[in-house]
């Protein structure tokens, strides 16, 4: 399944956000893959961030990630950089952007 997400980086934290993503911990990427993600891409337009995540079971992926210590630390770090934070709670499992059209 493909999940599209929208978040927003704080205007004064764009450089820090991008620097953090140039150095995502290997333990975190391994944990995301182990939780079932096959790809995750983030695009930025100004302060707006658009994510495309591919996985088999999004709710299951979130459940695994919310227990992973390296992800908990990462989400805490990201919360300081973002105005709109993806909700990793159970509601987050249905928080994707709905599809309007597809070719």
VENKA-V24012 format. One record per pair of residues at least 4 apart in sequence whose ideal C-beta (glycine too) atoms are under 6 Angstrom apart, sorted by the first residue. I is the first residue (numbers start at 1). GAP is how many residues later the second one is. Records with the same first field share a line. If there is no record, write none. Layout:
BEGIN
I = GAP, GAP
END
This chain:
BEGIN
2 = 52
3 = 50, 55, 93
4 = 48, 92, 93
5 = 46, 81
6 = 44, 91
7 = 42, 75, 77, 79
8 = 39, 40, 75, 76
9 = 4, 5, 8, 38, 40, 72, 73
10 = 73
11 = 36
13 = 4, 68
16 = 65
17 = 64
24 = 4, 5
25 = 45
27 = 43
28 = 42, 46
31 = 37, 39
32 = 5
33 = 4
35 = 26, 29, 30
36 = 19, 20, 21, 25
37 = 18, 24
38 = 16
39 = 15
40 = 13
41 = 11
42 = 7, 9
43 = 7
44 = 5
55 = 6
58 = 35
59 = 34
62 = 26, 30, 31
65 = 6
66 = 22
78 = 4
79 = 6
87 = 4, 5, 8
88 = 4
END
